[in-house]
Amino acid sequence: MAGNSLVLPIVLWGRKAPTHCISAVLLTDDGATIVTGCHDGQICLWDLSVDLEVNPRALLFGHTASITCLSKACASSDKQYIVSASESGEMCLWDVNDGRCIEFTKLACTHTGIQFYQFSVGNQREGRLLCHGHYPEILVVDATSLEVLYSLVSKISPDWISCMSIIRSHRTQEDTVVALSATGILKVWIVTSEISGMQDTEPIFEEESKPIYCQNCQSISFCAFTQRSLLVVCSKYWRVFDAGDYSLLCSGPSENGQTWTGGDFVSADKVIIWTENGQSYIYKLPASCLPASDSFRSDVGKAVENLIPPVQHSLLDRTDKELLICPPVTRFFYGCKEYFHKLLIQGDSSGRLNIWNISDTSDKQEGLKMTTSISLQEAFDKLNPCPAGIIDQLSLIPNSNEPLKVTASVYIPAHGLLVCGREDGSIVIVPATQTAIVQLLQGEHMLRRGWPPHRTLRGHRNKVTCLLYPHQVSARYDQRYLISGGVDFSVIIWDIFSGEMKHIFCVHGGEITQLLVPPESCSARVQHCICSVASDHSVGLLSLREKKCIMLASRHLFPIHVIKWRPSDDYLVVGCSDGSVYVWQMDTGALDRCVMGITAVEILNACDEAVPAAVDSLSHPAVNLKQAMTRRSLAALKNMAHHKLQTLATNLLASEASDKGNLPKYSHNSLMVQAIKTNLTDPDIHVLFFDVEALIIQLLTEEASRPNTALISPENLQKASGGSDKGGSFLTGKRAAVLFQQVKETIKENIKEHLLDDEEEDEEIMRQRREESDPEYRASKSKPLTLLEYNLTMDTAKLFMSCLHAWGLNEVLDEVCLDRLGMLKPHCTVSFGLLSRGGHMSLMLPGYNQAARKLSHGKAEVGRKLPATEGVGKGTYGVSRAVTTQHLLSIISLANTLMSMTNATFIGDHMKKGPTRPPRPSTPDLSKARGSPPTSSNIVQGQIKQVAAPVVSARSDADHSGSDPASTPALHTCFLVNEGWSQLAAMHCVMLPDLLGLDKFRPPLLEMLARRWQDRCLEVREAAQALLLAELRRIEQAGRKEAIDAWAPYLPQYMDHVISPGVSAEAMQTIPTAPEASGPEAKVQEEEHDLVDDDITTACLSRVSKVKAIQDSYQERR
């Protein structure tokens, strides 16, 4: 995905909430958000209200393995940052407000615990993260850059650290880190600000080390109330120690043979300890543990058996006794200063959060009642309307309120089609934008049953597990073929244009888990195969051309973990979950060898290296791999592995960043649909990625290639020429004509190609004969592939603009949008997402604005009941500043684009074409930009004569408003439409803060706008500039001064030689003054200081992020 392109996700969750088996829990410092990490690697943010009501807000994607620990990563109240770590060594720094990933890294070791530690150097406060885990030291990591600064190491019996606590001393400047190793040895390091200041690589050794014989330590916590005692919880007992000399004060056994999993101090004389089945016990400590009492330390030195036992005070138990897959995670937090809650929060494997409010007053012996309990599924069920799935309206089962689940999906961007495999074995092909409009927007389509028109393929007997459209991965495959795999062990080839089943492969003995495409460099025979993986641990190469299985590798003893290719040696390398690697020869199907251990790892790594070097393979050291492998020479392998280690280390992070989250590559598709699953058992969640830049280019390309004789007027011509000067090089009239000519040529050539293709012609003749004889067959086959001809680009724009527009703020404008521009109102809250660094993304959960609405009930609007649609349409501008920035940029740049087009309304004949009319091929220029010939589905259908006609003839009136070709009314509607778009842009650019009020509007981020000041896409650039100036005007003098002060440290100290000292001072002034100068002067001023302004922006951002000022013209990009 291009790093700086503007891509917005919209999510369709479906009725079933994603699996969220909780593995870590955290409450943020302000007490407003609970963060939970799960075993599948997602992180969920839950809003916690003052009266302890919980509402799930967003799900963060980015980790590829189970989350092991969460910690806060920032002490300032204005920033809520948290850090998460996963089993595979990934660490991520997130902004809790909007779910942005700010920084991420991957270490070779797994952390099991992270603690945040803040110290001050002079007047600057710095944050550090102290991490421990599966390694024998404590790593000290910078909390903003996630770099390892130094480590705390043991001299005496180093071992894995099982838990750790930081003791802040108010008396001295020294803080101590107390940790327990896996063997029960207590270690103490002293951390001073001097040590933290030194960025030394040399390790810091422990101050003291003392065996305290605590096996299987689960947690260690320091008493913040007395500052004198430590609580150590082990699996079978818990103990309280004196924090001064670590002598034992008190000990408690486990209740009824249960296993303890952690504990904390509730007050000076009470501790709470919790077990692995979710119960929590509160104990009152004896007087010998309390520094305030006279008998403090009276028991020191006695044997454990003779100590005064603690008294059980009360028991907190789970209300629902449902069986759990794994032990629940329990943590104790005491809230912030405003409202001092003591909360025990527990998350379990069913995605449920339980909260107990532990107040100090209760002296009762019986259990405390649970305050709040909610699971993701309950939150989904509460919503009305329920969260929509992508094809729910087509999947209704009679006598059931649950629609069929979608279990596999693939999107075909060339035709705008989404293919969904369902749990009953049927596969539905449906236009993606149309079905999304049904789910999200209200309109006349809600009344029709089975809308949009779709095609159903039936062949599998049970659940469809995977789908593949090979032509999308590589153009060498036939574009008719769609491959599906199911639970019934079969792989089926479908022809998507006719809907027939071409072939069934039944070679596997288990359900199909994956379908892959071999790399380009394989042998010619393998290139026409696809690779299927099944749950009986077998891998097959299925030839689509020969319609047979050319190789079946099925002697693996363990589930298949990874498949690598060595095309140069004709090897298929299979890695299994137990670490063994099998090397198969593709042409003979023989097992070449099976290896384990370090050799296996090296063989897999060598496959990675061999891929880019297929061209100059002789100079490449990995060629020696073949000799090394044939000779089974370990030395040669080691030598090569060493040779590769450096390159591997440097490439590791880059490749990780690129394939994280497995996001699709955006070429020129304005819409991509990606199905994600949080867990293998879940139905698909569909994310629609809208690429704003690609959408703008497609709209303008179509506009330029559309012959519009009726609507040419002097103003339009002037506008067009002005536009072309501004854009540097966009399609002017003459170029458009040439382009149109080329398109005609390609279509003619295509038609010729299809006529020359014998095999296909025979098929066509057969089909026509059959159609003539069998009317039913004709009826079923005569539908074209898309079944409903519609303009994909305009449809995408309609869906996107309707979701983004802030409805309900300006009734007049809403009317204009509905009647004149043809937009539709959303009928449920639209769940947007936010893409951030390295493919990490946060997706809002349905009902994310429920909490906000409750709060507004409570605060201002007690008397007035909110209407049901109150949260619909307005919700997104109050979520976070980053989301606001992205959304405003998108909607303004798109509105400006549509305004520059002739009559860009979403109503009229150019949007809806009945299936009776001869279909138009997909927009010609679009397919050219994609590099594939514009073979539209209809040509394959043998409707060649019909297709050629409409493309060649200039269908201006049908393509535009369907109004009278006489130019005056057309020009008038055109003017009204453009006026509508301009009002829409103006409202979002300038009036939103006043209409929404600042409590519901988070203003856009200045730095995100400044970064797009020189965006390569002209429309986005203009939108960013307009927004930036509007925002600077809104924050007034004081706000601008604040912004400059905040960025001052990042500005370069030296002056550029181009700028004389006089200019520089003035240039600094331009930021505050430019917006206040009105109208034309402002423009002039901007142009004068353009260079200076730019230097400032770039200099500001060069340290924060590497700015790429790419100024490609559209022509080059296309």
FENPE-V938915 format. One record per backbone hydrogen bond with DSSP energy under -1.0 kcal/mol. NH is the residue of the N-H (numbers start at 0). CO is the residue of the C=O. E is the energy in kcal/mol with one decimal. If there is no record, write none. Layout:
BEGIN
NH | CO | E
NH | CO | E
END
This chain:
BEGIN
6 | 4 | -1.0
7 | 689 | -2.5
9 | 687 | -2.0
10 | 830 | -3.1
11 | 685 | -2.9
13 | 387 | -1.8
21 | 19 | -1.1
21 | 347 | -1.7
22 | 36 | -3.6
23 | 36 | -1.5
25 | 34 | -2.0
27 | 32 | -2.7
30 | 27 | -1.9
33 | 45 | -2.8
34 | 25 | -3.4
35 | 43 | -2.5
36 | 23 | -2.4
37 | 41 | -2.1
38 | 20 | -2.4
40 | 37 | -1.6
42 | 59 | -1.8
43 | 35 | -3.1
44 | 57 | -2.8
45 | 33 | -2.9
46 | 54 | -3.2
47 | 31 | -3.2
48 | 52 | -2.7
51 | 48 | -1.8
54 | 46 | -2.1
56 | 44 | -3.5
57 | 44 | -1.3
58 | 842 | -2.8
59 | 42 | -3.6
60 | 840 | -3.6
66 | 37 | -1.9
67 | 84 | -2.5
68 | 84 | -1.3
70 | 82 | -2.1
72 | 80 | -2.6
81 | 93 | -2.2
82 | 70 | -3.2
83 | 91 | -2.5
84 | 68 | -2.0
85 | 89 | -2.1
86 | 65 | -2.3
88 | 85 | -2.0
90 | 104 | -2.9
91 | 83 | -2.5
92 | 102 | -3.1
93 | 81 | -3.1
94 | 99 | -2.5
95 | 79 | -3.1
98 | 94 | -2.3
101 | 92 | -3.2
102 | 92 | -1.2
104 | 90 | -2.4
106 | 88 | -2.8
111 | 131 | -2.6
112 | 131 | -2.0
114 | 129 | -2.2
116 | 127 | -2.9
118 | 125 | -2.2
120 | 123 | -3.2
123 | 120 | -2.2
125 | 118 | -3.2
127 | 116 | -3.0
128 | 140 | -3.1
129 | 114 | -3.2
130 | 138 | -2.9
131 | 112 | -2.4
133 | 109 | -2.3
134 | 132 | -2.1
137 | 151 | -2.4
138 | 130 | -2.2
139 | 149 | -3.0
140 | 128 | -3.0
141 | 146 | -2.8
142 | 126 | -1.9
145 | 141 | -1.7
148 | 139 | -3.1
149 | 139 | -1.1
151 | 137 | -3.1
152 | 203 | -2.7
161 | 179 | -2.4
162 | 179 | -1.3
164 | 177 | -3.0
166 | 175 | -3.5
174 | 190 | -2.2
175 | 166 | -2.0
176 | 188 | -3.0
177 | 164 | -3.0
178 | 186 | -2.6
179 | 162 | -2.6
180 | 184 | -2.4
181 | 159 | -2.5
183 | 180 | -2.2
185 | 209 | -3.0
186 | 178 | -3.3
187 | 207 | -2.3
188 | 176 | -2.4
190 | 174 | -3.5
195 | 191 | -2.3
196 | 192 | -2.0
197 | 193 | -2.0
203 | 150 | -2.1
206 | 187 | -3.3
207 | 187 | -1.2
209 | 185 | -2.9
211 | 183 | -2.0
217 | 232 | -3.8
218 | 232 | -1.6
220 | 230 | -2.5
222 | 228 | -2.7
226 | 222 | -1.7
229 | 240 | -2.8
230 | 220 | -3.1
231 | 238 | -3.2
232 | 218 | -2.8
233 | 236 | -2.8
234 | 215 | -1.0
237 | 251 | -2.6
238 | 231 | -2.9
239 | 249 | -2.6
240 | 229 | -2.9
241 | 246 | -2.4
242 | 227 | -4.2
245 | 241 | -1.8
248 | 239 | -3.2
249 | 239 | -1.4
251 | 237 | -3.0
253 | 235 | -1.1
257 | 254 | -2.5
259 | 234 | -2.4
260 | 273 | -3.1
263 | 271 | -2.2
265 | 269 | -2.1
266 | 269 | -1.5
270 | 282 | -2.2
271 | 263 | -2.8
272 | 280 | -2.9
273 | 261 | -2.6
274 | 278 | -2.9
275 | 258 | -1.9
277 | 274 | -1.4
279 | 315 | -2.7
280 | 272 | -3.4
281 | 313 | -3.0
282 | 270 | -2.9
283 | 310 | -2.9
284 | 268 | -3.1
288 | 285 | -2.0
289 | 286 | -1.7
292 | 289 | -1.5
296 | 287 | -2.4
297 | 294 | -2.2
299 | 296 | -1.2
301 | 298 | -2.1
305 | 302 | -1.2
306 | 303 | -1.3
310 | 283 | -1.9
312 | 281 | -3.8
313 | 281 | -1.2
315 | 279 | -3.5
328 | 346 | -3.2
330 | 344 | -2.5
332 | 342 | -3.1
334 | 340 | -4.0
340 | 338 | -1.6
342 | 332 | -3.2
343 | 355 | -2.5
344 | 330 | -2.7
345 | 353 | -2.8
346 | 328 | -2.8
347 | 351 | -1.8
350 | 347 | -1.7
352 | 373 | -3.3
353 | 345 | -3.0
354 | 371 | -2.9
355 | 343 | -2.5
357 | 341 | -3.1
370 | 354 | -2.0
371 | 354 | -1.8
373 | 352 | -2.1
375 | 350 | -1.2
378 | 374 | -2.2
379 | 375 | -2.2
380 | 376 | -2.6
381 | 377 | -1.9
393 | 390 | -1.5
394 | 391 | -1.2
399 | 396 | -1.4
403 | 394 | -2.7
406 | 420 | -2.5
407 | 420 | -1.6
409 | 418 | -2.2
411 | 416 | -3.4
414 | 411 | -1.1
415 | 411 | -1.0
416 | 411 | -1.8
417 | 429 | -3.2
418 | 409 | -3.2
419 | 427 | -2.9
420 | 407 | -3.7
421 | 425 | -2.7
422 | 404 | -1.9
424 | 421 | -1.7
426 | 456 | -2.6
427 | 419 | -3.0
428 | 454 | -3.2
429 | 417 | -2.5
431 | 415 | -2.3
434 | 430 | -2.2
435 | 431 | -2.1
436 | 432 | -2.2
437 | 433 | -1.8
438 | 434 | -1.7
439 | 435 | -2.4
440 | 436 | -2.4
441 | 824 | -3.5
445 | 442 | -1.8
446 | 443 | -1.5
454 | 428 | -2.2
456 | 426 | -3.6
459 | 424 | -1.0
463 | 421 | -1.6
464 | 484 | -2.0
465 | 484 | -1.9
467 | 482 | -2.5
471 | 468 | -1.5
473 | 469 | -2.5
476 | 473 | -1.4
480 | 477 | -1.1
481 | 493 | -2.1
482 | 467 | -3.0
483 | 491 | -2.3
484 | 465 | -2.9
485 | 489 | -1.7
486 | 462 | -2.5
490 | 504 | -2.4
491 | 483 | -2.8
492 | 502 | -2.7
493 | 481 | -3.1
494 | 499 | -2.8
495 | 479 | -3.0
498 | 494 | -2.5
501 | 492 | -3.2
502 | 492 | -1.2
504 | 490 | -3.4
511 | 485 | -2.0
512 | 532 | -2.7
513 | 532 | -1.6
515 | 530 | -3.3
521 | 518 | -1.4
526 | 522 | -2.2
528 | 525 | -2.2
529 | 541 | -2.1
530 | 515 | -2.8
531 | 539 | -2.5
532 | 513 | -2.6
533 | 537 | -2.4
534 | 510 | -2.5
536 | 533 | -1.1
538 | 552 | -2.6
539 | 531 | -2.8
540 | 550 | -2.7
541 | 529 | -2.9
542 | 547 | -2.9
543 | 527 | -2.6
549 | 540 | -2.3
550 | 540 | -1.1
552 | 538 | -3.6
560 | 574 | -2.9
561 | 574 | -2.0
563 | 572 | -3.2
565 | 570 | -2.8
568 | 565 | -1.2
570 | 565 | -2.2
571 | 583 | -2.8
572 | 563 | -2.7
573 | 581 | -3.1
574 | 561 | -3.1
575 | 579 | -3.0
576 | 558 | -2.5
578 | 575 | -1.9
580 | 594 | -3.0
581 | 573 | -2.9
582 | 592 | -2.8
583 | 571 | -3.0
584 | 589 | -2.9
585 | 569 | -2.6
588 | 584 | -1.8
591 | 582 | -2.9
592 | 582 | -1.2
594 | 580 | -2.8
600 | 596 | -1.7
601 | 597 | -2.4
602 | 598 | -2.6
603 | 599 | -2.2
604 | 600 | -2.5
605 | 601 | -2.6
606 | 602 | -1.7
607 | 603 | -1.5
608 | 604 | -1.9
609 | 605 | -2.1
613 | 610 | -1.1
622 | 619 | -2.0
623 | 620 | -1.4
624 | 621 | -1.3
625 | 622 | -1.3
627 | 623 | -3.3
628 | 624 | -3.6
629 | 625 | -2.9
630 | 626 | -3.1
632 | 627 | -2.2
636 | 632 | -1.8
637 | 633 | -3.1
638 | 634 | -3.0
639 | 635 | -2.6
640 | 636 | -3.0
641 | 637 | -2.8
642 | 638 | -2.3
643 | 639 | -1.9
644 | 640 | -1.2
647 | 643 | -2.9
648 | 644 | -2.8
649 | 645 | -2.3
650 | 646 | -2.5
651 | 647 | -1.9
654 | 650 | -3.1
655 | 651 | -2.7
656 | 652 | -2.9
657 | 653 | -2.0
658 | 654 | -2.7
659 | 655 | -1.0
661 | 658 | -1.6
671 | 688 | -2.1
673 | 686 | -2.7
675 | 684 | -3.1
681 | 678 | -1.6
683 | 405 | -3.1
684 | 675 | -2.7
685 | 11 | -1.9
686 | 673 | -3.0
687 | 9 | -3.4
688 | 671 | -3.5
689 | 7 | -3.0
690 | 669 | -2.4
691 | 5 | -2.4
694 | 690 | -2.2
695 | 691 | -2.5
696 | 692 | -2.4
697 | 693 | -2.6
698 | 694 | -2.5
699 | 695 | -2.5
700 | 696 | -2.7
701 | 697 | -2.6
702 | 698 | -2.2
703 | 699 | -2.4
704 | 700 | -2.1
711 | 708 | -1.1
716 | 712 | -2.4
717 | 713 | -2.7
718 | 714 | -3.2
719 | 715 | -2.9
720 | 716 | -2.8
721 | 717 | -3.0
722 | 718 | -3.0
723 | 719 | -2.3
724 | 720 | -2.0
725 | 721 | -2.5
726 | 722 | -2.9
728 | 726 | -1.7
735 | 731 | -2.6
736 | 732 | -2.0
737 | 733 | -2.3
738 | 734 | -3.0
739 | 735 | -2.8
740 | 736 | -2.4
741 | 737 | -2.6
742 | 738 | -2.5
743 | 739 | -2.2
744 | 740 | -2.5
745 | 741 | -3.0
746 | 742 | -2.3
747 | 743 | -2.6
748 | 744 | -3.1
749 | 745 | -2.9
750 | 746 | -2.3
751 | 747 | -2.6
752 | 748 | -3.3
753 | 749 | -2.7
754 | 750 | -2.0
755 | 751 | -2.5
756 | 752 | -1.5
757 | 755 | -1.1
760 | 756 | -1.9
761 | 757 | -2.8
762 | 758 | -2.2
763 | 759 | -2.8
764 | 760 | -2.9
765 | 761 | -2.9
766 | 762 | -2.8
767 | 763 | -3.0
768 | 764 | -2.9
769 | 765 | -2.8
770 | 766 | -2.7
771 | 767 | -2.6
772 | 768 | -2.1
773 | 769 | -2.4
777 | 773 | -2.1
778 | 774 | -2.5
779 | 775 | -2.4
780 | 776 | -2.5
781 | 777 | -2.1
794 | 790 | -2.5
795 | 791 | -2.6
796 | 792 | -2.4
797 | 793 | -2.5
798 | 794 | -2.5
799 | 795 | -2.5
800 | 796 | -2.9
801 | 797 | -2.2
802 | 798 | -1.6
803 | 799 | -2.0
804 | 800 | -2.3
806 | 804 | -1.3
813 | 809 | -2.5
814 | 810 | -2.2
815 | 811 | -2.2
816 | 812 | -2.9
817 | 813 | -2.5
818 | 814 | -3.2
819 | 815 | -2.1
820 | 815 | -2.0
822 | 816 | -2.7
826 | 439 | -2.4
832 | 8 | -2.0
833 | 841 | -2.4
835 | 839 | -3.1
838 | 835 | -1.0
839 | 836 | -1.9
840 | 60 | -1.9
841 | 833 | -2.2
842 | 58 | -3.0
843 | 831 | -2.7
844 | 56 | -2.7
847 | 844 | -1.2
849 | 846 | -1.7
852 | 848 | -2.1
853 | 849 | -2.3
854 | 850 | -2.7
855 | 851 | -2.2
856 | 852 | -1.9
857 | 853 | -2.2
858 | 854 | -2.8
860 | 855 | -2.1
869 | 866 | -1.9
871 | 868 | -1.1
874 | 870 | -1.2
876 | 873 | -1.2
877 | 874 | -1.5
878 | 875 | -1.2
883 | 879 | -2.4
884 | 880 | -2.4
885 | 881 | -2.3
886 | 882 | -2.7
887 | 883 | -2.9
888 | 884 | -2.5
889 | 885 | -2.3
890 | 886 | -2.7
891 | 887 | -2.6
892 | 888 | -2.4
893 | 889 | -2.3
894 | 890 | -2.3
895 | 891 | -2.5
896 | 892 | -1.9
897 | 893 | -2.9
898 | 894 | -2.1
899 | 895 | -1.6
904 | 902 | -1.9
905 | 820 | -2.9
909 | 959 | -1.1
910 | 907 | -1.6
911 | 907 | -1.4
912 | 788 | -1.6
916 | 913 | -1.0
926 | 922 | -1.5
927 | 923 | -1.5
928 | 924 | -2.7
929 | 925 | -1.6
930 | 927 | -1.4
931 | 926 | -1.5
934 | 932 | -3.0
935 | 933 | -1.0
938 | 935 | -1.4
940 | 936 | -1.2
941 | 938 | -2.0
942 | 937 | -1.6
946 | 942 | -1.9
947 | 943 | -2.3
948 | 944 | -1.1
949 | 945 | -1.0
950 | 946 | -1.4
951 | 947 | -1.9
952 | 948 | -2.6
954 | 952 | -1.0
955 | 953 | -1.2
958 | 954 | -2.4
959 | 955 | -1.6
961 | 956 | -1.7
969 | 965 | -1.1
970 | 966 | -2.7
971 | 967 | -2.3
972 | 968 | -2.8
973 | 969 | -2.6
974 | 970 | -2.5
975 | 971 | -2.5
976 | 972 | -2.8
977 | 973 | -2.4
978 | 974 | -2.4
979 | 975 | -2.2
980 | 976 | -2.3
981 | 977 | -2.3
982 | 978 | -2.4
983 | 979 | -2.2
984 | 980 | -2.5
985 | 981 | -2.4
986 | 982 | -2.6
987 | 983 | -2.0
988 | 984 | -2.2
989 | 985 | -2.6
991 | 986 | -1.1
994 | 990 | -2.4
995 | 991 | -3.0
996 | 992 | -2.1
999 | 996 | -1.5
1001 | 876 | -3.0
1008 | 1004 | -1.7
1009 | 1005 | -2.9
1010 | 1006 | -1.9
1012 | 1009 | -1.4
1014 | 1011 | -1.9
1020 | 1016 | -2.6
1021 | 1017 | -2.7
1022 | 1018 | -2.3
1023 | 1019 | -2.7
1024 | 1020 | -2.4
1025 | 1021 | -2.6
1026 | 1022 | -2.6
1027 | 1023 | -2.6
1028 | 1024 | -2.3
1029 | 1025 | -2.3
1030 | 1026 | -2.8
1031 | 1027 | -2.6
1032 | 1028 | -2.2
1033 | 1029 | -2.0
1034 | 1030 | -2.3
1038 | 1034 | -1.6
1039 | 1035 | -2.4
1040 | 1036 | -2.4
1041 | 1037 | -2.4
1042 | 1038 | -2.4
1043 | 1039 | -2.4
1044 | 1040 | -2.7
1045 | 1041 | -2.5
1046 | 1042 | -1.8
1047 | 1043 | -1.5
1049 | 1046 | -1.6
1050 | 1047 | -1.6
1063 | 1059 | -1.8
1064 | 1060 | -1.5
1065 | 1061 | -1.5
1066 | 1062 | -3.2
1067 | 1063 | -2.2
1068 | 1064 | -1.3
1069 | 1065 | -1.1
1072 | 1068 | -2.2
1073 | 1069 | -2.6
1075 | 1072 | -1.3
1076 | 1072 | -1.6
1080 | 1077 | -1.2
1082 | 1078 | -1.4
1083 | 1079 | -2.4
1084 | 1080 | -3.3
1085 | 1081 | -2.7
1086 | 1082 | -2.3
1087 | 1083 | -2.5
1088 | 1084 | -2.4
1089 | 1086 | -1.2
1092 | 1088 | -3.3
1093 | 1089 | -2.3
1094 | 1090 | -2.3
1095 | 1091 | -2.5
1096 | 1092 | -2.7
1097 | 1093 | -3.1
1098 | 1094 | -3.0
1099 | 1095 | -3.2
1100 | 1096 | -2.4
1101 | 1097 | -2.1
1104 | 1100 | -3.6
1109 | 1107 | -1.7
1116 | 1112 | -1.8
1117 | 1113 | -2.6
END
